[in-house]
Amino acid sequence: MSERLEDIAVKMVAGARGLLAADESTATIKKRFDTIDLVSTEESRRDYRELLFRTDDAMKKYISGVILYEETLFQKAADGTPFVDIIRAAGSIPGIKVDTGAKPMTYFPGETITEGLDGLRERLAKYYEAGARFAKWRGVIAISDKLPTYGSIKANAHALARYAALCQEAKIVPIVEPEVLMDGEPGTHDIARSEDVTRFVLQTVFQELAEQRIQLEGMILKPSMVIDGKKARKASVEEVAERTVKVLRQTVPSAVPGIAFLSGGQSNEEATAHLSAINTGFSLPWHVTFSYGRALQDMAIKAWGGKKENVAAGQRAFAHRAEMNHLAAKGSWKKELEKAA
């Protein structure tokens, strides 16, 4: 496998394959397991992730890479095979979430700054050795009538750029994820507000990336779509696609090989419909695909329910969502295909 950053980055987004975000922290996966009354233990987390990584149909055809949590990167399947080997055997690339979470930002009420730069160089060397070839860092941008402030955008963009530089130094492709929260408080902003904020956030992020001398060909952007607040949703699928593409064209250099959207707060089907609309009827200079967590896993977790006898059902549900999003990345998804399943 080629180890050039540019080659890894292209492999992550080419062929309408996308990324499975399986990097839930221990606290987040506990919340997911609570919905099916399953106790979160190292073993139950392992069993669930093994179900996903051994879904051959999805992993070989539709998933190009998996974002892992630190525990999972070093974990082995029930039969003793390292997860990294299972992922690689499917032709997929192992990656790792490296930030330590968004913490309240001092003097900026209602806003956060993502931490995790201290000791990152050493951690990246360890992750590279374990087989990770890309990483992820999420900057969280709150949106309302008054937020975000310039100070918070600037601080998060700067952290993203410093993280990206450390990754590239370690021969690891950085996924740069500035998420403008659709489901932040109060969630009443309209789509025009979302468009303005997303544009400004992306402009600031690429300015910071330039100042940190990031090689654009060796990174992936993971943005949120331009979408109205969760309590004000009325924009059509077409309008979301149109405004999102407009902002990306205005802010993202064509040297970036790919854009892998986050699903943040959208339902499974919405995330797929929006992605398909973005890939239909626009000529784009980048590969545009998905990097979904909940929107790929939701149905799988429910179908599995934590029971051994339901593993195959969970895998079918995961494979279906992966295929739907693969079609969306080609711009050929149709609602009827959901019903057929």
C-alpha positions as CSV (number, residue, x, y, z in Angstrom):
1,M,0.0,0.0,0.0
2,S,1.3,3.4,-0.9
3,E,2.2,5.5,2.1
4,R,2.1,8.9,0.4
5,L,-0.3,11.2,2.1
6,E,-1.9,12.2,-1.2
7,D,-2.5,8.6,-2.2
8,I,-4.1,7.7,1.2
9,A,-6.3,10.8,1.1
10,V,-7.6,9.9,-2.4
11,K,-8.2,6.2,-1.4
12,M,-10.3,7.5,1.5
13,V,-12.8,9.3,-0.8
14,A,-12.6,7.7,-4.2
15,G,-15.0,5.3,-5.9
16,A,-18.0,6.6,-4.0
17,R,-16.9,4.8,-0.8
18,G,-17.1,6.6,2.5
19,L,-15.9,6.5,6.1
20,L,-17.5,4.7,9.0
21,A,-17.2,6.8,12.1
22,A,-16.9,4.1,14.9
23,D,-14.9,6.5,17.2
24,E,-17.6,7.0,19.9
25,S,-16.0,7.7,23.2
26,T,-16.8,5.3,26.0
27,A,-19.4,7.7,27.3
28,T,-21.1,8.1,23.9
29,I,-21.2,4.4,23.1
30,K,-22.8,3.9,26.6
31,K,-25.6,6.2,25.6
32,R,-26.1,4.2,22.3
33,F,-26.2,1.0,24.3
34,D,-28.6,2.4,26.8
35,T,-31.2,2.6,24.0
36,I,-31.1,-1.2,23.7
37,D,-30.7,-1.9,27.4
38,L,-27.1,-3.2,27.0
39,V,-24.4,-2.7,29.6
40,S,-21.3,-1.1,28.1
41,T,-18.3,-3.2,28.8
42,E,-15.1,-3.7,27.0
43,E,-16.5,-7.0,25.8
44,S,-19.9,-5.6,24.6
45,R,-18.1,-2.8,22.8
46,R,-15.8,-5.3,21.1
47,D,-18.7,-7.5,20.1
48,Y,-20.6,-4.6,18.5
49,R,-17.6,-3.2,16.6
50,E,-16.7,-6.7,15.4
51,L,-20.2,-7.1,14.0
52,L,-19.6,-3.9,11.9
53,F,-16.0,-4.7,10.8
54,R,-16.9,-8.2,9.8
55,T,-19.8,-7.1,7.6
56,D,-17.9,-8.1,4.4
57,D,-20.5,-6.8,2.0
58,A,-20.3,-3.3,3.4
59,M,-16.6,-3.1,4.3
60,K,-15.3,-4.4,0.9
61,K,-17.7,-2.5,-1.4
62,Y,-18.8,0.7,0.4
63,I,-16.5,1.6,3.3
64,S,-13.0,3.1,2.5
65,G,-11.9,3.7,6.0
66,V,-12.9,3.4,9.7
67,I,-12.4,6.1,12.3
68,L,-11.6,4.3,15.6
69,Y,-11.5,5.2,19.2
70,E,-8.2,4.6,21.0
71,E,-9.5,1.5,22.8
72,T,-10.7,0.0,19.5
73,L,-7.5,0.6,17.6
74,F,-5.6,-1.7,20.0
75,Q,-8.5,-4.1,20.4
76,K,-8.7,-7.7,19.1
77,A,-11.8,-9.6,17.9
78,A,-13.2,-12.5,19.9
79,D,-10.9,-14.9,18.0
80,G,-7.8,-12.9,18.8
81,T,-7.5,-11.1,15.4
82,P,-6.6,-7.4,15.8
83,F,-9.3,-5.2,14.5
84,V,-6.8,-3.3,12.4
85,D,-6.0,-6.5,10.5
86,I,-9.7,-7.2,9.9
87,I,-10.2,-3.7,8.6
88,R,-7.2,-3.9,6.3
89,A,-8.1,-7.3,5.0
90,A,-11.4,-5.8,3.8
91,G,-9.4,-3.2,1.8
92,S,-10.3,-0.5,4.2
93,I,-8.0,2.0,6.0
94,P,-7.8,2.2,9.8
95,G,-7.9,5.7,11.3
96,I,-8.1,7.2,14.7
97,K,-9.9,10.0,16.6
98,V,-7.2,12.0,18.4
99,D,-8.9,15.0,20.0
100,T,-9.8,14.7,23.7
101,G,-13.1,16.4,23.3
102,A,-14.7,19.9,23.3
103,K,-14.4,21.7,26.6
104,P,-16.1,25.0,27.7
105,M,-14.1,27.9,26.4
106,T,-13.0,30.3,29.1
107,Y,-14.7,33.8,28.7
108,F,-16.8,32.5,25.9
109,P,-20.2,31.4,27.4
110,G,-22.0,28.8,25.3
111,E,-18.9,28.0,23.2
112,T,-16.3,25.3,23.3
113,I,-12.7,24.7,22.4
114,T,-11.4,21.2,21.4
115,E,-8.4,20.0,23.4
116,G,-5.8,17.3,22.8
117,L,-2.7,19.0,21.3
118,D,-0.5,18.3,24.3
119,G,1.4,15.1,23.7
120,L,-0.2,14.6,20.3
121,R,3.1,14.2,18.4
122,E,4.0,11.2,20.7
123,R,0.5,9.7,20.5
124,L,0.5,9.9,16.6
125,A,3.8,8.0,16.5
126,K,2.2,5.3,18.6
127,Y,-1.0,5.3,16.4
128,Y,1.0,5.1,13.2
129,E,2.8,2.1,14.5
130,A,-0.5,0.4,15.4
131,G,-1.6,0.8,11.8
132,A,-3.6,4.1,11.7
133,R,-3.1,6.1,8.5
134,F,-5.5,8.9,9.0
135,A,-6.8,10.8,12.0
136,K,-9.8,13.0,13.0
137,W,-10.2,16.1,15.1
138,R,-13.5,17.8,15.5
139,G,-13.9,21.5,16.2
140,V,-17.4,22.3,17.4
141,I,-19.0,25.7,16.5
142,A,-22.2,26.7,18.3
143,I,-24.7,28.7,16.2
144,S,-27.5,31.0,17.3
145,D,-28.4,34.7,16.5
146,K,-25.4,35.8,18.6
147,L,-23.0,32.9,18.2
148,P,-20.5,31.9,17.1
149,T,-18.0,34.6,18.1
150,Y,-14.9,35.3,16.0
151,G,-12.7,34.3,19.0
152,S,-14.2,30.9,19.2
153,I,-14.0,30.3,15.4
154,K,-10.4,31.5,15.3
155,A,-9.3,29.3,18.3
156,N,-10.9,26.2,16.9
157,A,-9.6,26.8,13.4
158,H,-6.1,27.3,14.8
159,A,-6.3,24.1,16.8
160,L,-7.5,22.2,13.7
161,A,-4.5,23.5,11.7
162,R,-1.9,22.7,14.4
163,Y,-3.4,19.2,14.7
164,A,-3.3,18.8,10.9
165,A,0.4,19.8,10.8
166,L,1.3,17.2,13.4
167,C,-0.6,14.5,11.5
168,Q,1.2,15.2,8.2
169,E,4.5,15.2,10.0
170,A,3.6,11.7,11.3
171,K,2.6,10.5,7.8
172,I,-1.0,10.5,8.8
173,V,-3.8,12.1,6.8
174,P,-5.7,14.6,8.9
175,I,-9.5,14.8,8.6
176,V,-10.3,18.4,9.4
177,E,-13.8,18.6,11.0
178,P,-15.3,22.0,11.7
179,E,-18.9,21.2,12.7
180,V,-21.4,24.0,12.8
181,L,-23.9,22.5,15.2
182,M,-27.3,22.0,13.6
183,D,-28.7,20.8,16.9
184,G,-27.1,23.5,19.1
185,E,-29.2,25.8,21.3
186,P,-31.8,27.2,20.7
187,G,-31.8,25.6,17.2
188,T,-34.1,28.3,15.7
189,H,-31.6,29.8,13.2
190,D,-32.7,29.7,9.5
191,I,-30.7,28.3,6.6
192,A,-29.4,31.7,5.5
193,R,-27.8,32.1,8.9
194,S,-26.3,28.7,8.6
195,E,-24.9,29.5,5.2
196,D,-23.2,32.7,6.4
197,V,-21.7,31.0,9.5
198,T,-20.5,27.9,7.6
199,R,-18.9,30.1,4.9
200,F,-17.0,32.2,7.5
201,V,-15.9,29.1,9.5
202,L,-14.5,27.4,6.4
203,Q,-12.7,30.6,5.2
204,T,-11.1,30.9,8.7
205,V,-10.1,27.2,8.7
206,F,-8.4,27.4,5.3
207,Q,-6.7,30.6,6.3
208,E,-5.3,28.8,9.4
209,L,-4.3,25.7,7.4
210,A,-2.4,27.9,5.0
211,E,-0.6,29.7,7.9
212,Q,0.4,26.3,9.3
213,R,1.7,25.2,5.8
214,I,-0.6,22.3,5.4
215,Q,-0.3,20.2,2.3
216,L,-3.9,20.4,1.0
217,E,-3.5,17.4,-1.2
218,G,-2.9,15.3,1.9
219,M,-6.0,16.1,3.9
220,I,-9.7,15.5,3.9
221,L,-12.4,18.1,4.9
222,K,-15.3,16.8,7.1
223,P,-17.8,19.7,7.2
224,S,-21.4,20.0,8.2
225,M,-24.0,20.6,5.5
226,V,-25.7,24.0,5.3
227,I,-28.9,23.2,7.0
228,D,-31.4,25.1,9.2
229,G,-31.6,24.7,13.0
230,K,-33.3,21.6,14.4
231,K,-36.3,23.7,15.6
232,A,-36.7,25.6,12.4
233,R,-36.4,22.9,9.8
234,K,-38.1,23.8,6.5
235,A,-35.5,23.9,3.8
236,S,-36.0,21.3,1.0
237,V,-33.4,18.7,0.1
238,E,-32.6,20.7,-3.0
239,E,-32.1,24.0,-1.1
240,V,-29.7,22.3,1.4
241,A,-27.7,20.9,-1.5
242,E,-27.6,24.1,-3.4
243,R,-26.5,26.3,-0.5
244,T,-24.0,23.7,0.7
245,V,-22.4,23.4,-2.8
246,K,-22.3,27.2,-3.1
247,V,-20.4,27.6,0.2
248,L,-18.0,24.8,-0.6
249,R,-17.2,26.3,-4.0
250,Q,-16.5,29.7,-2.3
251,T,-14.2,28.3,0.4
252,V,-12.6,24.9,-0.3
253,P,-9.5,24.9,-2.6
254,S,-9.8,22.4,-5.4
255,A,-6.4,20.9,-4.3
256,V,-8.3,19.2,-1.4
257,P,-8.9,15.7,-2.7
258,G,-12.2,15.0,-0.9
259,I,-15.0,16.2,1.3
260,A,-16.6,13.6,3.6
261,F,-19.7,15.1,5.3
262,L,-20.7,14.4,8.8
263,S,-24.4,13.6,9.4
264,G,-24.8,15.7,12.7
265,G,-28.4,15.6,13.9
266,Q,-29.9,14.5,10.6
267,S,-32.0,11.3,10.3
268,N,-30.5,8.4,8.4
269,E,-32.5,9.0,5.3
270,E,-32.1,12.8,5.4
271,A,-28.3,12.4,5.5
272,T,-28.4,10.1,2.5
273,A,-30.9,12.3,0.5
274,H,-28.8,15.4,1.1
275,L,-25.6,13.7,0.0
276,S,-27.2,12.3,-3.1
277,A,-28.6,15.8,-4.1
278,I,-25.1,17.3,-3.6
279,N,-23.7,14.7,-6.0
280,T,-26.4,15.2,-8.6
281,G,-26.4,18.0,-11.1
282,F,-23.3,19.9,-9.8
283,S,-19.9,19.6,-11.3
284,L,-17.5,19.5,-8.3
285,P,-13.7,19.5,-8.2
286,W,-13.6,17.1,-5.2
287,H,-14.8,13.6,-4.4
288,V,-17.8,14.2,-2.2
289,T,-18.8,11.3,0.1
290,F,-19.9,10.5,3.7
291,S,-18.2,10.1,7.0
292,Y,-21.2,9.0,9.1
293,G,-21.5,7.6,12.6
294,R,-25.1,7.4,13.8
295,A,-26.5,7.6,10.2
296,L,-24.7,4.3,9.4
297,Q,-25.0,2.5,12.7
298,D,-28.4,3.4,14.1
299,M,-30.4,0.7,12.4
300,A,-27.6,-1.9,13.0
301,I,-27.6,-1.3,16.7
302,K,-31.4,-1.6,16.9
303,A,-31.4,-4.8,14.8
304,W,-28.7,-6.4,16.9
305,G,-30.0,-5.4,20.3
306,G,-26.9,-6.8,22.0
307,K,-27.9,-10.4,21.2
308,K,-25.7,-13.0,19.6
309,E,-28.5,-14.5,17.5
310,N,-29.2,-11.1,15.9
311,V,-25.6,-10.4,14.6
312,A,-26.6,-11.3,11.0
313,A,-29.6,-8.9,11.3
314,G,-27.4,-6.1,12.6
315,Q,-25.0,-6.7,9.7
316,R,-27.8,-6.6,7.1
317,A,-29.0,-3.3,8.5
318,F,-25.4,-1.8,8.4
319,A,-24.8,-3.1,4.9
320,H,-28.0,-1.6,3.7
321,R,-27.2,1.9,5.0
322,A,-23.6,1.7,3.7
323,E,-25.0,0.8,0.2
324,M,-27.6,3.6,0.3
325,N,-24.8,6.1,1.1
326,H,-22.5,4.7,-1.5
327,L,-25.3,5.3,-4.1
328,A,-25.7,8.8,-2.6
329,A,-22.0,9.5,-3.1
330,K,-22.6,8.6,-6.8
331,G,-25.7,10.8,-6.9
332,S,-27.9,7.8,-7.8
333,W,-29.8,7.2,-4.5
334,K,-33.6,7.0,-4.7
335,K,-36.2,6.9,-1.9
336,E,-37.8,3.8,-3.5
337,L,-34.6,1.8,-2.7
338,E,-35.2,2.4,1.0
339,K,-38.7,0.9,0.7
340,A,-37.5,-2.1,-1.3
341,A,-35.3,-3.0,1.6
